[in-house]
Amino acid sequence: MSGRITSARAFAPASVGNIGVGFDVLGHVIEGPRDIAGVRRIEAPEVRIDAIGGDVEGADRLPLTAADNTAGRALQSLRAALSLPFGFALTLEKGIPLGSGLGGSAASCVAALVAANALLDAPLSREALYPFALDGESVASGARHGDNVAPMLLGGVTLSTADRLIALDVPEWLHAVVVHPEQVLETRRSRAVLAAPYALHDVVTHSTHLALFLTGLQRGDRELIRAGLHDVLVEPRRAPLIPGFDTVKAAALAHGALGASISGGGPSVFAWFDSREAAERAAPAMRAGFTDADIDAQAYVSPVAGPRAGLLDGDAT
C-alpha cells in the first residue's frame, strides 16, 4: 500500500479505577501522568519490545518479553485476532509510577494498541480494541477487568463489562484531585485482601450507592453523586494498606468533596469536587495528609472528563 504509515507514537493518560463505588466496572482518566508507546510495523510476524525507559522508578525492571508485558501481550492478541502477516516492534516510555493505583499497566497496553492501530491497513474502532486491552491488562492484575483500559480508550468516565465499554455522561463542572504518595502497592496484593465473603447487607448497601451515583452522573445532580460516592465493600479492607489514607480522605471531605476513596488498587487517593476552584483549594490539604506523615506525595487536579489516549504525531485513530 503506497504511502502507508510504518511507525506511530501514542500516549495513554493515568486513570482512577473503580471510582470507589464501582469496583472493576467504573473508571475515569485524568490530566497528568501518562505512558507513551512507540510502535513500528515490521516484516517479521512477531511482537518484540526493543526498549523500556522513562523517569519512573523500576521501569528498567519491567519485562522485555512480549508475553509477560501488558503492552506486548495486547499487541500479540491484536495480531492473532486479525491474523496479521506482519509484526510490531515496541518501545515504552513510562510516565505513570508503578504500583500507584493510577493504571500504569493499563496505560502501556492502551498506548501500544492506539499506536499499532494507526499502522493497520483498516484501523479498528476504540470499542474493537477493547478485548485486546483486556488481554494485556490481565498480565499485571491476573484478571480481565476494564475499569482502567476502558476510560483510556474512550476518555472521561466509563462503565465496562467483560465484553463492552460504555461512555457515561459527565458534568463539565466535575473535577478530581488525585494524590499519589511515594509508596508502591501491587495490584495482586490489594486484591488479595478482598478474598473473604461479604455480608448481604453490605452488598445491598453498596448496590444502592452505585445506583445513586450513576443516576447522579446522568442527571448532573451533585447531591445524588455525593449520596452515592461511598465504598462500603473495598475501601474498608484496603485502607489499612495505605498509611495516611484516613487523613487524606478527611482533608478532602473537610474541603467540600462530594466523596473520596482509593484510586484503583491504591495507594493513590482521589476525591471529586463540584468545581475546579474547590479542587485546587483542597489539593494542598490532601497532599499534606501524606507529607505530614513523612510520605512524599504529588497532587493532580483534573476535569473528571479527562482526555482519551491518542496519537502524538497526528490525529487520533
Disulfide bonds with the S-S distance in Angstrom:
none
